[in-house]
Amino acid sequence: MTEELSLSNGVKNYLQNNIKATDKILISISCGLDSTVLYDAIIRSKYFNKKKIYYLIFDHQIRSEGKYEIKQFIKVYNFADKNLFIKKLFLKDKSKGFQEKSRSSRFDFLYKFSKKRDIKHIFLGHHLDDLNETYFLRKTQQSGATGLSNIFLDKYKSLKLHRPLKKYTKKQIKNYAIHNRLTWFDDRTNLELNYTRNKIRNFLYSKKLYNQINKERLEYSKIFHLHQLQKKFFNRKRNNIFEIDTNKFHYLSENLKFFVVQSFYYEYRHSLKKQIRDENIKNFIKILNTHHISKKEMSVFSGKIGVFNKKTCINLT
């Protein structure tokens, strides 16, 4: 079986195993190689009614040629009569933390856009190289086991995030595109080394180093199931209010308490303004170890612990 056929069948199998053919979906398109292949593989699968597929292109307005590329892309793939939408992003600071700000803006808009149209499934073009690059980035930032074992979010608020290409390398994706004579536009900023991710991509160019990082990431991914532990102790009641099962929590070892709290915050990191630190987790545990149920609320990282319907709860504010 050729790589191209393998990728095509892999995407189709993913769709059949993870989503109903009658569901609405949204494909996030950048006009670049990855999202173009994702779009093509989904269309070729003939799994969905085309009327159920929505397309969203983000215009970051960073490159002067960007508008031209979007127009050409729409023309090549004949999007004129389809559910296509273009969202312009207006980011004031286009240097410091641009990629993170851009990512946050995209997800916020994806959520609002999808909620309005009753879409619950978002398809993104991330692939195996992206996984390894993000893993290595977090490693350089001294991320703990929680961050290293769960690279990409599977959910954003009520949205289910799908990445059918994450088993395939950039090389495999490009081979598919060439074989199927696809048209895409390369973003020249992906080669500029003033972005940290681009430096990492360049650093991981060595096949030996790439394989080493991939192997290490896979080892961390094996402990992902431990993240589900936090669901036994934090039960969402409504909005950002979670009931804490303090009786069960107290039976955990101090190390497991730390991991459970860390995993809880990591699960909902998209709604937090900053990343939780070790001292924040230790303070959280200290409060749970000593706090008796009362009407008085106590401050913890990004929220308050108190009583809601006679249950100990945390309200993420």
BAMI-545079 format. One record per residue (C-alpha): residue number from 0; residue in three letters; x, y, z. Coordinates in Angstrom, 2 decimals, m for minus. Example, Ala and Ser with C-alpha at 12.3 -4.5 7.8 and 13.67 -1.06 7.14 Angstrom:
REM BAMI-545079
<bator seq="0" type="ALA" xx="12.30" yy="m4.50" zz="7.80"/>
<bator seq="1" type="SER" xx="13.67" yy="m1.06" zz="7.14"/>
//
This chain:
REM BAMI-545079
<bator seq="0" type="MET" xx="0.00" yy="0.00" zz="0.00"/>
<bator seq="1" type="THR" xx="1.43" yy="3.40" zz="m0.99"/>
<bator seq="2" type="GLU" xx="1.85" yy="6.19" zz="1.57"/>
<bator seq="3" type="GLU" xx="m0.79" yy="8.24" zz="m0.22"/>
<bator seq="4" type="LEU" xx="m3.38" yy="5.45" zz="m0.06"/>
<bator seq="5" type="SER" xx="m2.43" yy="4.71" zz="3.54"/>
<bator seq="6" type="LEU" xx="m3.04" yy="8.32" zz="4.57"/>
<bator seq="7" type="SER" xx="m6.33" yy="8.47" zz="2.68"/>
<bator seq="8" type="ASN" xx="m7.58" yy="5.24" zz="4.27"/>
<bator seq="9" type="GLY" xx="m6.28" yy="6.33" zz="7.66"/>
<bator seq="10" type="VAL" xx="m8.32" yy="9.53" zz="7.60"/>
<bator seq="11" type="LYS" xx="m11.44" yy="7.66" zz="6.43"/>
<bator seq="12" type="ASN" xx="m11.05" yy="5.09" zz="9.21"/>
<bator seq="13" type="TYR" xx="m10.61" yy="7.89" zz="11.72"/>
<bator seq="14" type="LEU" xx="m13.86" yy="9.51" zz="10.59"/>
<bator seq="15" type="GLN" xx="m15.78" yy="6.23" zz="10.75"/>
<bator seq="16" type="ASN" xx="m14.51" yy="5.48" zz="14.26"/>
<bator seq="17" type="ASN" xx="m14.85" yy="8.92" zz="15.82"/>
<bator seq="18" type="ILE" xx="m17.78" yy="10.83" zz="14.37"/>
<bator seq="19" type="LYS" xx="m21.22" yy="10.31" zz="12.89"/>
<bator seq="20" type="ALA" xx="m21.67" yy="10.96" zz="9.17"/>
<bator seq="21" type="THR" xx="m24.72" yy="13.11" zz="9.96"/>
<bator seq="22" type="ASP" xx="m22.82" yy="15.50" zz="12.24"/>
<bator seq="23" type="LYS" xx="m21.74" yy="18.98" zz="11.19"/>
<bator seq="24" type="ILE" xx="m18.00" yy="19.58" zz="11.10"/>
<bator seq="25" type="LEU" xx="m15.73" yy="22.57" zz="10.65"/>
<bator seq="26" type="ILE" xx="m12.31" yy="22.37" zz="8.96"/>
<bator seq="27" type="SER" xx="m9.82" yy="25.07" zz="9.92"/>
<bator seq="28" type="ILE" xx="m7.87" yy="25.96" zz="6.77"/>
<bator seq="29" type="SER" xx="m4.67" yy="27.97" zz="6.49"/>
<bator seq="30" type="CYS" xx="m4.17" yy="27.43" zz="2.73"/>
<bator seq="31" type="GLY" xx="m0.92" yy="25.70" zz="3.67"/>
<bator seq="32" type="LEU" xx="0.14" yy="22.11" zz="3.00"/>
<bator seq="33" type="ASP" xx="m1.23" yy="20.43" zz="6.14"/>
<bator seq="34" type="SER" xx="m4.77" yy="21.80" zz="6.17"/>
<bator seq="35" type="THR" xx="m5.03" yy="21.39" zz="2.39"/>
<bator seq="36" type="VAL" xx="m4.23" yy="17.68" zz="2.68"/>
<bator seq="37" type="LEU" xx="m6.67" yy="17.38" zz="5.59"/>
<bator seq="38" type="TYR" xx="m9.40" yy="19.03" zz="3.51"/>
<bator seq="39" type="ASP" xx="m8.68" yy="16.84" zz="0.48"/>
<bator seq="40" type="ALA" xx="m8.60" yy="13.58" zz="2.47"/>
<bator seq="41" type="ILE" xx="m11.93" yy="14.37" zz="4.16"/>
<bator seq="42" type="ILE" xx="m13.59" yy="15.26" zz="0.84"/>
<bator seq="43" type="ARG" xx="m12.20" yy="12.15" zz="m0.88"/>
<bator seq="44" type="SER" xx="m13.55" yy="9.97" zz="1.93"/>
<bator seq="45" type="LYS" xx="m17.10" yy="10.92" zz="0.85"/>
<bator seq="46" type="TYR" xx="m18.09" yy="10.26" zz="4.45"/>
<bator seq="47" type="PHE" xx="m20.01" yy="13.50" zz="5.00"/>
<bator seq="48" type="ASN" xx="m22.71" yy="15.27" zz="3.09"/>
<bator seq="49" type="LYS" xx="m20.86" yy="18.34" zz="1.78"/>
<bator seq="50" type="LYS" xx="m23.60" yy="20.59" zz="3.13"/>
<bator seq="51" type="LYS" xx="m22.56" yy="19.44" zz="6.63"/>
<bator seq="52" type="ILE" xx="m18.97" yy="20.66" zz="6.17"/>
<bator seq="53" type="TYR" xx="m18.00" yy="24.22" zz="7.09"/>
<bator seq="54" type="TYR" xx="m14.68" yy="25.84" zz="6.25"/>
<bator seq="55" type="LEU" xx="m12.94" yy="28.64" zz="8.13"/>
<bator seq="56" type="ILE" xx="m9.84" yy="30.48" zz="6.90"/>
<bator seq="57" type="PHE" xx="m7.95" yy="32.76" zz="9.28"/>
<bator seq="58" type="ASP" xx="m6.28" yy="35.81" zz="7.73"/>
<bator seq="59" type="HIS" xx="m3.51" yy="36.83" zz="10.14"/>
<bator seq="60" type="GLN" xx="m2.70" yy="39.88" zz="7.99"/>
<bator seq="61" type="ILE" xx="1.02" yy="39.41" zz="8.58"/>
<bator seq="62" type="ARG" xx="2.14" yy="38.74" zz="5.00"/>
<bator seq="63" type="SER" xx="1.26" yy="41.08" zz="2.14"/>
<bator seq="64" type="GLU" xx="0.71" yy="38.10" zz="m0.16"/>
<bator seq="65" type="GLY" xx="m1.73" yy="36.45" zz="2.26"/>
<bator seq="66" type="LYS" xx="m4.90" yy="37.97" zz="0.75"/>
<bator seq="67" type="TYR" xx="m3.85" yy="36.90" zz="m2.73"/>
<bator seq="68" type="GLU" xx="m3.18" yy="33.35" zz="m1.58"/>
<bator seq="69" type="ILE" xx="m6.60" yy="33.08" zz="0.05"/>
<bator seq="70" type="LYS" xx="m8.33" yy="34.30" zz="m3.13"/>
<bator seq="71" type="GLN" xx="m6.37" yy="31.85" zz="m5.27"/>
<bator seq="72" type="PHE" xx="m7.04" yy="28.98" zz="m2.89"/>
<bator seq="73" type="ILE" xx="m10.78" yy="29.64" zz="m2.97"/>
<bator seq="74" type="LYS" xx="m10.69" yy="29.78" zz="m6.76"/>
<bator seq="75" type="VAL" xx="m8.67" yy="26.57" zz="m7.18"/>
<bator seq="76" type="TYR" xx="m10.93" yy="24.52" zz="m4.90"/>
<bator seq="77" type="ASN" xx="m14.15" yy="26.21" zz="m6.03"/>
<bator seq="78" type="PHE" xx="m15.36" yy="27.23" zz="m2.59"/>
<bator seq="79" type="ALA" xx="m17.75" yy="29.83" zz="m4.00"/>
<bator seq="80" type="ASP" xx="m20.97" yy="27.98" zz="m3.15"/>
<bator seq="81" type="LYS" xx="m19.75" yy="26.23" zz="m0.02"/>
<bator seq="82" type="ASN" xx="m19.92" yy="27.02" zz="3.66"/>
<bator seq="83" type="LEU" xx="m16.74" yy="29.09" zz="3.58"/>
<bator seq="84" type="PHE" xx="m15.93" yy="31.89" zz="6.02"/>
<bator seq="85" type="ILE" xx="m12.87" yy="34.11" zz="6.35"/>
<bator seq="86" type="LYS" xx="m11.90" yy="35.63" zz="9.69"/>
<bator seq="87" type="LYS" xx="m9.42" yy="38.48" zz="9.87"/>
<bator seq="88" type="LEU" xx="m7.34" yy="38.56" zz="13.03"/>
<bator seq="89" type="PHE" xx="m6.32" yy="41.92" zz="14.45"/>
<bator seq="90" type="LEU" xx="m3.35" yy="41.48" zz="16.77"/>
<bator seq="91" type="LYS" xx="m1.61" yy="44.67" zz="17.85"/>
<bator seq="92" type="ASP" xx="1.74" yy="43.16" zz="18.82"/>
<bator seq="93" type="LYS" xx="3.02" yy="41.01" zz="15.97"/>
<bator seq="94" type="SER" xx="6.33" yy="40.06" zz="17.61"/>
<bator seq="95" type="LYS" xx="6.28" yy="39.19" zz="21.31"/>
<bator seq="96" type="GLY" xx="4.23" yy="36.05" zz="21.94"/>
<bator seq="97" type="PHE" xx="2.50" yy="36.43" zz="18.58"/>
<bator seq="98" type="GLN" xx="2.02" yy="32.71" zz="17.93"/>
<bator seq="99" type="GLU" xx="0.42" yy="32.11" zz="21.35"/>
<bator seq="100" type="LYS" xx="m1.84" yy="35.17" zz="21.02"/>
<bator seq="101" type="SER" xx="m2.81" yy="34.06" zz="17.53"/>
<bator seq="102" type="ARG" xx="m3.64" yy="30.56" zz="18.75"/>
<bator seq="103" type="SER" xx="m5.79" yy="31.92" zz="21.58"/>
<bator seq="104" type="SER" xx="m7.67" yy="34.26" zz="19.21"/>
<bator seq="105" type="ARG" xx="m8.33" yy="31.43" zz="16.77"/>
<bator seq="106" type="PHE" xx="m9.75" yy="29.11" zz="19.42"/>
<bator seq="107" type="ASP" xx="m11.95" yy="31.83" zz="20.91"/>
<bator seq="108" type="PHE" xx="m13.41" yy="32.57" zz="17.49"/>
<bator seq="109" type="LEU" xx="m13.77" yy="28.87" zz="16.62"/>
<bator seq="110" type="TYR" xx="m15.84" yy="28.39" zz="19.75"/>
<bator seq="111" type="LYS" xx="m18.15" yy="31.36" zz="19.12"/>
<bator seq="112" type="PHE" xx="m18.51" yy="30.53" zz="15.43"/>
<bator seq="113" type="SER" xx="m19.28" yy="26.85" zz="16.08"/>
<bator seq="114" type="LYS" xx="m21.68" yy="27.45" zz="18.95"/>
<bator seq="115" type="LYS" xx="m23.75" yy="29.78" zz="16.77"/>
<bator seq="116" type="ARG" xx="m24.08" yy="27.08" zz="14.09"/>
<bator seq="117" type="ASP" xx="m24.41" yy="24.06" zz="16.38"/>
<bator seq="118" type="ILE" xx="m21.07" yy="22.60" zz="15.26"/>
<bator seq="119" type="LYS" xx="m19.30" yy="20.42" zz="17.80"/>
<bator seq="120" type="HIS" xx="m16.45" yy="18.93" zz="15.76"/>
<bator seq="121" type="ILE" xx="m13.40" yy="20.91" zz="14.68"/>
<bator seq="122" type="PHE" xx="m10.78" yy="19.44" zz="12.35"/>
<bator seq="123" type="LEU" xx="m7.19" yy="20.68" zz="12.53"/>
<bator seq="124" type="GLY" xx="m4.21" yy="19.87" zz="10.32"/>
<bator seq="125" type="HIS" xx="m1.63" yy="19.06" zz="13.01"/>
<bator seq="126" type="HIS" xx="0.68" yy="16.16" zz="12.18"/>
<bator seq="127" type="LEU" xx="3.40" yy="14.03" zz="13.80"/>
<bator seq="128" type="ASP" xx="6.11" yy="16.66" zz="13.36"/>
<bator seq="129" type="ASP" xx="3.90" yy="19.19" zz="15.17"/>
<bator seq="130" type="LEU" xx="3.50" yy="16.76" zz="18.07"/>
<bator seq="131" type="ASN" xx="7.25" yy="16.31" zz="18.43"/>
<bator seq="132" type="GLU" xx="8.00" yy="20.02" zz="18.06"/>
<bator seq="133" type="THR" xx="5.46" yy="20.92" zz="20.77"/>
<bator seq="134" type="TYR" xx="6.81" yy="18.19" zz="23.03"/>
<bator seq="135" type="PHE" xx="10.36" yy="19.49" zz="22.64"/>
<bator seq="136" type="LEU" xx="9.20" yy="23.08" zz="23.20"/>
<bator seq="137" type="ARG" xx="7.57" yy="22.09" zz="26.48"/>
<bator seq="138" type="LYS" xx="10.65" yy="20.12" zz="27.45"/>
<bator seq="139" type="THR" xx="12.81" yy="23.23" zz="27.01"/>
<bator seq="140" type="GLN" xx="10.29" yy="25.12" zz="29.16"/>
<bator seq="141" type="GLN" xx="10.78" yy="22.49" zz="31.90"/>
<bator seq="142" type="SER" xx="7.19" yy="21.30" zz="31.70"/>
<bator seq="143" type="GLY" xx="6.21" yy="18.50" zz="34.11"/>
<bator seq="144" type="ALA" xx="4.83" yy="15.06" zz="33.30"/>
<bator seq="145" type="THR" xx="1.34" yy="16.49" zz="32.85"/>
<bator seq="146" type="GLY" xx="2.38" yy="18.78" zz="30.02"/>
<bator seq="147" type="LEU" xx="4.72" yy="16.26" zz="28.40"/>
<bator seq="148" type="SER" xx="2.22" yy="13.41" zz="28.35"/>
<bator seq="149" type="ASN" xx="m0.71" yy="15.31" zz="26.85"/>
<bator seq="150" type="ILE" xx="0.52" yy="17.45" zz="23.98"/>
<bator seq="151" type="PHE" xx="m2.69" yy="18.56" zz="22.26"/>
<bator seq="152" type="LEU" xx="m6.09" yy="19.31" zz="23.72"/>
<bator seq="153" type="ASP" xx="m8.84" yy="16.90" zz="22.66"/>
<bator seq="154" type="LYS" xx="m11.47" yy="19.40" zz="23.69"/>
<bator seq="155" type="TYR" xx="m11.87" yy="23.15" zz="23.84"/>
<bator seq="156" type="LYS" xx="m14.82" yy="24.01" zz="26.05"/>
<bator seq="157" type="SER" xx="m17.73" yy="22.11" zz="24.38"/>
<bator seq="158" type="LEU" xx="m15.84" yy="21.52" zz="21.12"/>
<bator seq="159" type="LYS" xx="m14.28" yy="18.19" zz="20.15"/>
<bator seq="160" type="LEU" xx="m10.93" yy="18.71" zz="18.41"/>
<bator seq="161" type="HIS" xx="m9.93" yy="16.20" zz="15.72"/>
<bator seq="162" type="ARG" xx="m6.43" yy="15.74" zz="14.26"/>
<bator seq="163" type="PRO" xx="m6.59" yy="12.77" zz="11.83"/>
<bator seq="164" type="LEU" xx="m3.09" yy="13.55" zz="10.47"/>
<bator seq="165" type="LYS" xx="m1.21" yy="13.29" zz="13.76"/>
<bator seq="166" type="LYS" xx="0.11" yy="9.81" zz="12.86"/>
<bator seq="167" type="TYR" xx="1.75" yy="11.10" zz="9.68"/>
<bator seq="168" type="THR" xx="4.99" yy="12.99" zz="9.15"/>
<bator seq="169" type="LYS" xx="5.34" yy="16.18" zz="7.15"/>
<bator seq="170" type="LYS" xx="7.13" yy="14.18" zz="4.46"/>
<bator seq="171" type="GLN" xx="4.23" yy="11.71" zz="4.15"/>
<bator seq="172" type="ILE" xx="1.75" yy="14.58" zz="3.96"/>
<bator seq="173" type="LYS" xx="3.76" yy="16.31" zz="1.24"/>
<bator seq="174" type="ASN" xx="4.02" yy="13.07" zz="m0.76"/>
<bator seq="175" type="TYR" xx="0.22" yy="12.77" zz="m0.60"/>
<bator seq="176" type="ALA" xx="m0.19" yy="16.35" zz="m1.83"/>
<bator seq="177" type="ILE" xx="2.24" yy="15.88" zz="m4.72"/>
<bator seq="178" type="HIS" xx="0.69" yy="12.56" zz="m5.72"/>
<bator seq="179" type="ASN" xx="m2.79" yy="14.10" zz="m5.81"/>
<bator seq="180" type="ARG" xx="m1.54" yy="17.30" zz="m7.48"/>
<bator seq="181" type="LEU" xx="m2.86" yy="19.57" zz="m4.76"/>
<bator seq="182" type="THR" xx="m2.30" yy="23.32" zz="m4.68"/>
<bator seq="183" type="TRP" xx="m1.17" yy="24.96" zz="m1.46"/>
<bator seq="184" type="PHE" xx="0.78" yy="28.02" zz="m0.34"/>
<bator seq="185" type="ASP" xx="3.87" yy="27.87" zz="1.87"/>
<bator seq="186" type="ASP" xx="4.02" yy="30.48" zz="4.61"/>
<bator seq="187" type="ARG" xx="7.46" yy="32.11" zz="4.41"/>
<bator seq="188" type="THR" xx="7.29" yy="33.08" zz="8.10"/>
<bator seq="189" type="ASN" xx="7.66" yy="29.36" zz="8.92"/>
<bator seq="190" type="LEU" xx="11.30" yy="29.74" zz="7.91"/>
<bator seq="191" type="GLU" xx="11.98" yy="32.87" zz="9.97"/>
<bator seq="192" type="LEU" xx="14.04" yy="32.02" zz="13.06"/>
<bator seq="193" type="ASN" xx="12.68" yy="34.86" zz="15.21"/>
<bator seq="194" type="TYR" xx="9.91" yy="32.44" zz="16.25"/>
<bator seq="195" type="THR" xx="10.88" yy="29.82" zz="18.86"/>
<bator seq="196" type="ARG" xx="8.90" yy="27.04" zz="17.17"/>
<bator seq="197" type="ASN" xx="10.74" yy="27.65" zz="13.90"/>
<bator seq="198" type="LYS" xx="14.07" yy="27.36" zz="15.70"/>
<bator seq="199" type="ILE" xx="12.96" yy="24.04" zz="17.16"/>
<bator seq="200" type="ARG" xx="11.76" yy="22.81" zz="13.76"/>
<bator seq="201" type="ASN" xx="15.16" yy="23.64" zz="12.32"/>
<bator seq="202" type="PHE" xx="16.91" yy="21.98" zz="15.28"/>
<bator seq="203" type="LEU" xx="14.92" yy="18.75" zz="14.88"/>
<bator seq="204" type="TYR" xx="15.84" yy="18.47" zz="11.21"/>
<bator seq="205" type="SER" xx="18.29" yy="15.70" zz="12.12"/>
<bator seq="206" type="LYS" xx="16.53" yy="12.34" zz="11.63"/>
<bator seq="207" type="LYS" xx="18.42" yy="10.78" zz="14.55"/>
<bator seq="208" type="LEU" xx="17.38" yy="13.54" zz="16.96"/>
<bator seq="209" type="TYR" xx="13.82" yy="13.54" zz="15.60"/>
<bator seq="210" type="ASN" xx="13.49" yy="9.79" zz="16.24"/>
<bator seq="211" type="GLN" xx="14.90" yy="10.20" zz="19.73"/>
<bator seq="212" type="ILE" xx="12.39" yy="12.93" zz="20.61"/>
<bator seq="213" type="ASN" xx="9.53" yy="10.92" zz="19.09"/>
<bator seq="214" type="LYS" xx="10.48" yy="7.86" zz="21.15"/>
<bator seq="215" type="GLU" xx="10.68" yy="9.91" zz="24.33"/>
<bator seq="216" type="ARG" xx="7.31" yy="11.55" zz="23.64"/>
<bator seq="217" type="LEU" xx="5.68" yy="8.15" zz="23.13"/>
<bator seq="218" type="GLU" xx="6.99" yy="7.01" zz="26.50"/>
<bator seq="219" type="TYR" xx="5.35" yy="10.00" zz="28.18"/>
<bator seq="220" type="SER" xx="2.12" yy="9.45" zz="26.26"/>
<bator seq="221" type="LYS" xx="1.75" yy="6.06" zz="27.97"/>
<bator seq="222" type="ILE" xx="0.95" yy="7.76" zz="31.27"/>
<bator seq="223" type="PHE" xx="m1.82" yy="9.87" zz="29.76"/>
<bator seq="224" type="HIS" xx="m4.49" yy="7.63" zz="31.34"/>
<bator seq="225" type="LEU" xx="m3.36" yy="8.95" zz="34.74"/>
<bator seq="226" type="HIS" xx="m4.90" yy="12.29" zz="33.82"/>
<bator seq="227" type="GLN" xx="m8.31" yy="10.69" zz="34.07"/>
<bator seq="228" type="LEU" xx="m7.70" yy="10.38" zz="37.80"/>
<bator seq="229" type="GLN" xx="m8.67" yy="14.00" zz="38.33"/>
<bator seq="230" type="LYS" xx="m12.17" yy="13.30" zz="37.01"/>
<bator seq="231" type="LYS" xx="m12.76" yy="11.09" zz="40.07"/>
<bator seq="232" type="PHE" xx="m12.16" yy="14.04" zz="42.39"/>
<bator seq="233" type="PHE" xx="m13.39" yy="17.06" zz="40.40"/>
<bator seq="234" type="ASN" xx="m16.95" yy="16.85" zz="39.10"/>
<bator seq="235" type="ARG" xx="m18.24" yy="19.76" zz="37.04"/>
<bator seq="236" type="LYS" xx="m21.60" yy="20.98" zz="38.36"/>
<bator seq="237" type="ARG" xx="m22.16" yy="23.99" zz="36.14"/>
<bator seq="238" type="ASN" xx="m20.12" yy="26.55" zz="34.21"/>
<bator seq="239" type="ASN" xx="m16.77" yy="26.79" zz="36.04"/>
<bator seq="240" type="ILE" xx="m17.95" yy="25.30" zz="39.34"/>
<bator seq="241" type="PHE" xx="m16.52" yy="21.88" zz="40.22"/>
<bator seq="242" type="GLU" xx="m17.46" yy="19.75" zz="43.21"/>
<bator seq="243" type="ILE" xx="m14.44" yy="18.29" zz="44.99"/>
<bator seq="244" type="ASP" xx="m14.74" yy="14.85" zz="46.55"/>
<bator seq="245" type="THR" xx="m12.61" yy="15.67" zz="49.57"/>
<bator seq="246" type="ASN" xx="m13.18" yy="12.27" zz="51.22"/>
<bator seq="247" type="LYS" xx="m11.56" yy="10.42" zz="48.32"/>
<bator seq="248" type="PHE" xx="m8.93" yy="13.13" zz="47.86"/>
<bator seq="249" type="HIS" xx="m7.66" yy="12.77" zz="51.45"/>
<bator seq="250" type="TYR" xx="m6.84" yy="9.09" zz="50.88"/>
<bator seq="251" type="LEU" xx="m4.33" yy="9.95" zz="48.15"/>
<bator seq="252" type="SER" xx="m0.61" yy="10.19" zz="48.79"/>
<bator seq="253" type="GLU" xx="0.85" yy="13.70" zz="48.69"/>
<bator seq="254" type="ASN" xx="2.46" yy="12.97" zz="45.30"/>
<bator seq="255" type="LEU" xx="m0.85" yy="11.82" zz="43.81"/>
<bator seq="256" type="LYS" xx="m2.65" yy="14.83" zz="45.29"/>
<bator seq="257" type="PHE" xx="m0.14" yy="17.05" zz="43.52"/>
<bator seq="258" type="PHE" xx="m0.60" yy="15.21" zz="40.22"/>
<bator seq="259" type="VAL" xx="m4.42" yy="15.25" zz="40.45"/>
<bator seq="260" type="VAL" xx="m4.57" yy="19.01" zz="41.09"/>
<bator seq="261" type="GLN" xx="m2.02" yy="19.68" zz="38.37"/>
<bator seq="262" type="SER" xx="m4.01" yy="17.55" zz="35.91"/>
<bator seq="263" type="PHE" xx="m7.24" yy="19.31" zz="36.83"/>
<bator seq="264" type="TYR" xx="m5.81" yy="22.73" zz="36.05"/>
<bator seq="265" type="TYR" xx="m4.15" yy="21.44" zz="32.90"/>
<bator seq="266" type="GLU" xx="m7.48" yy="20.07" zz="31.66"/>
<bator seq="267" type="TYR" xx="m8.97" yy="23.57" zz="31.81"/>
<bator seq="268" type="ARG" xx="m5.85" yy="25.57" zz="30.95"/>
<bator seq="269" type="HIS" xx="m7.58" yy="27.24" zz="27.99"/>
<bator seq="270" type="SER" xx="m9.66" yy="29.32" zz="30.39"/>
<bator seq="271" type="LEU" xx="m6.74" yy="30.40" zz="32.59"/>
<bator seq="272" type="LYS" xx="m4.76" yy="33.59" zz="32.12"/>
<bator seq="273" type="LYS" xx="m1.47" yy="32.01" zz="33.20"/>
<bator seq="274" type="GLN" xx="0.09" yy="28.64" zz="33.97"/>
<bator seq="275" type="ILE" xx="m0.16" yy="27.16" zz="37.45"/>
<bator seq="276" type="ARG" xx="3.09" yy="26.87" zz="39.44"/>
<bator seq="277" type="ASP" xx="4.16" yy="24.26" zz="41.98"/>
<bator seq="278" type="GLU" xx="3.60" yy="26.60" zz="44.94"/>
<bator seq="279" type="ASN" xx="0.02" yy="27.23" zz="43.74"/>
<bator seq="280" type="ILE" xx="m0.66" yy="23.48" zz="43.75"/>
<bator seq="281" type="LYS" xx="0.86" yy="23.03" zz="47.22"/>
<bator seq="282" type="ASN" xx="m1.30" yy="25.87" zz="48.56"/>
<bator seq="283" type="PHE" xx="m4.39" yy="24.27" zz="46.99"/>
<bator seq="284" type="ILE" xx="m3.61" yy="20.93" zz="48.69"/>
<bator seq="285" type="LYS" xx="m2.91" yy="22.63" zz="52.01"/>
<bator seq="286" type="ILE" xx="m6.33" yy="24.30" zz="51.95"/>
<bator seq="287" type="LEU" xx="m8.08" yy="21.02" zz="51.11"/>
<bator seq="288" type="ASN" xx="m6.19" yy="19.24" zz="53.88"/>
<bator seq="289" type="THR" xx="m7.19" yy="21.77" zz="56.53"/>
<bator seq="290" type="HIS" xx="m10.35" yy="23.46" zz="55.25"/>
<bator seq="291" type="HIS" xx="m13.64" yy="22.47" zz="56.89"/>
<bator seq="292" type="ILE" xx="m16.88" yy="23.04" zz="55.04"/>
<bator seq="293" type="SER" xx="m18.09" yy="26.55" zz="55.80"/>
<bator seq="294" type="LYS" xx="m19.61" yy="29.47" zz="54.01"/>
<bator seq="295" type="LYS" xx="m16.30" yy="31.31" zz="53.99"/>
<bator seq="296" type="GLU" xx="m14.53" yy="31.17" zz="50.63"/>
<bator seq="297" type="MET" xx="m10.76" yy="30.76" zz="50.41"/>
<bator seq="298" type="SER" xx="m8.67" yy="31.96" zz="47.47"/>
<bator seq="299" type="VAL" xx="m6.70" yy="29.49" zz="45.38"/>
<bator seq="300" type="PHE" xx="m5.03" yy="29.79" zz="42.00"/>
<bator seq="301" type="SER" xx="m7.52" yy="31.29" zz="39.48"/>
<bator seq="302" type="GLY" xx="m10.52" yy="30.82" zz="41.75"/>
<bator seq="303" type="LYS" xx="m12.03" yy="30.23" zz="45.18"/>
<bator seq="304" type="ILE" xx="m12.84" yy="27.16" zz="47.28"/>
<bator seq="305" type="GLY" xx="m16.05" yy="27.28" zz="49.27"/>
<bator seq="306" type="VAL" xx="m19.43" yy="25.63" zz="49.78"/>
<bator seq="307" type="PHE" xx="m22.04" yy="25.22" zz="47.07"/>
<bator seq="308" type="ASN" xx="m25.18" yy="23.22" zz="47.95"/>
<bator seq="309" type="LYS" xx="m23.38" yy="21.84" zz="51.03"/>
<bator seq="310" type="LYS" xx="m20.54" yy="20.47" zz="48.91"/>
<bator seq="311" type="THR" xx="m16.92" yy="21.60" zz="48.81"/>
<bator seq="312" type="CYS" xx="m16.42" yy="23.25" zz="45.43"/>
<bator seq="313" type="ILE" xx="m13.93" yy="25.29" zz="43.45"/>
<bator seq="314" type="ASN" xx="m15.14" yy="28.12" zz="41.27"/>
<bator seq="315" type="LEU" xx="m12.65" yy="28.95" zz="38.50"/>
<bator seq="316" type="THR" xx="m12.96" yy="32.70" zz="38.01"/>
//
